[in-house]
Amino acid sequence: MAELVSHPDEVKIVSKRFGRGATGIDRYLELDGYKAVQKALGMQPDGIINEVKNSGLRGRGGAGFNTGMKWSFVPKQSPKPKYVLCNGDESEPGTCKDRLIFEHDPHAVIEGVVIAGIAVGSHTGYIYIRGEYRYLSNIMQQAIKDAYARGFLGKNIFGSGYDFDVYWHGGAGAYEVGEESALMESLEGKRGIPRIRPPFPAVVGLWGGPTVINNAETLASVPHIILGGAEWYASLGPAKNGGTRLFCLSGHLNRPGVYELPMGYNLKKMIHEVGGGIPDGQNLKAVVPGGSSTPVLSADEIDVAMDFDSMMKAGSMLGSGGVVVLDETTCMVKFALRTIKFYQHESCGWCIPCREGTDWLKKTLTRFHAGGGLKKDIDNMYYLSENMLGRTFCPLGDAAAMPTMAFIKKFRKEFEDHLEGRPCPFEKEGAVEQLPVMA
Amino acid sequence: MTFSDQFESRFAEMLSHYPTKRSVLVPTLLYAQDEVGYLSQEVIAELAQRLDLTELEVRNVISYYSMLTTKPRGKYNLQVCTNISCMLRGAEEIFDWCRQRLDIDHKGTTADGLFSLEEVECIGACSWAPAMQVNYDFHENLTVEKMDTILDEYKNRGMQ
């Protein structure tokens, strides 16, 4: 469905089977499918965990935690069943990579789930796919059925004596459910409200059992690591940032698309060469580097390596790999407003700083963009955001606060250009209904 | 009340996937909604009874998820994404065009019951923006001209 693109700088690992018919199990087997899981069945669980740890694979959902390390937190002995949960509730604005994995390589996700299961001593895995991705849920249901029919799932997989079941699960529209603890609540048939941590899911997760939760891209990377080895995978990126990443290029670009590039690829090059630069002879104004929750970078800040540590050093985050490019015609106040409108809509309302904070930010920014803002509102918004940070059960509050602070800090002048009755300088006259200045 | 055979076999299969009955609730609500058109009182009562939940517990879950609705929608539900990546590539124009052409607003339904319109959050089509879903089908790299054709197609299909 979604169009595929390519660029000579790409290193295709997770995407190597894209567009090659690998949804069919026979084709998947021809393309080295289910070899990794058979190799893993012959390994010690700790050996698998160490291999993944040493590969430098870090969570592709956005947090960037070392995957092998996460697995090592699962207790060896547990009175309750252990679970593997694949997070396919992709919904961070700017991110559209898991969709391609499910569409073109569903068996790689299944294989990743089984390997994670063997590593932590679990016998059940769930693959959660967001409700909007119905066609992908259908593809996954078929893939699981095919894997069962071959004896790759169920009792005694590959004749190894190891039992492993994989089930699909569907959402029904909620960004918040992409957060790991809310994801578990949703899978248990409830509202997606986050749980307090500790205890972490690795100890107390689904139905109280230890649970490993990984993003779909993370799990789809695992079979390649098992086959190619930790050393090879780690060598693809800078230290502690192993492998490649699916970068979703969107916004003002000549060639938007999902490209698989090595970790640490230069952002400037990504925009101007891979993405084909800015259309219509416009100049770059800003980049949101890793999905809408990551702090914006201004045009002079983009000569950076796209890996977790370099982006952190640059004052932003690698996030979920959603690179949103903004040209000079973009109104940053409007862009901030649209971002906050999203978080206000998606806040589950459980924690007050997030529920009230996002609502006030939306109200203030709406008034601001309509010329009704006061100078003190700029500092108030910053102060409000600062006070949302770290004060909620889950990071949705932070996800709204962090970009707001960066918009204000880096584009303060644009906020000032909207003050006290002035119409938005980027909109056609009369396009935004003016609101009165509130003293 | 009765659902299709496909619904029933999926429901029975799903119940065997989890240690608790309640876990099937969210995907089941969506499949039920696809069959009935919306989550009517009858559907809610039926699912509550099957899953040993109160109707209130079921409604509590329904109100959380943006795809679930207790009110009927048009046969074709246009869900236009206006989130950042789509906005940068003209999504607001697409949404406004829909409003004018169909003469309905956000969450409205046309008098003939054929179309309803929704402004939605990111649907995961950022690299192919602007985009919308009509029920579950994705339509990407939209332009106003393209919208004209798409809408006509659905209209013709709906009249048959």
Interface residues (C-beta under 8 A of the other chain):
Chain A: M1 A2 E3 P81 E90 S91 E92 P93 G94 T95 C96 D98 R99 R130 G131 E132 Y133 R134 Y135 D165 Y167 H169 G170 G171 A172 G173 A174 Y175 S186 L187 E188 G189 K190 R191 G192 W207 C248 L249 S250 G251 H252 P256 G257 V258 V288 S292 G322 V324 V325 L326 T330 F335 R338 T339 F342 H345 E346 C348
Chain B: H17 Y18 P19 T20 R22 S23 V24 L25 V26 P27 L29 L30 L51 N60 V61 Y64 Y65 S66 M67 L68 T82 N83 I84 S85 M87 L88 R89 E121 C122 I123 G124 A125 C126 S127 W128 A129 Q133 Y136 F138 E140
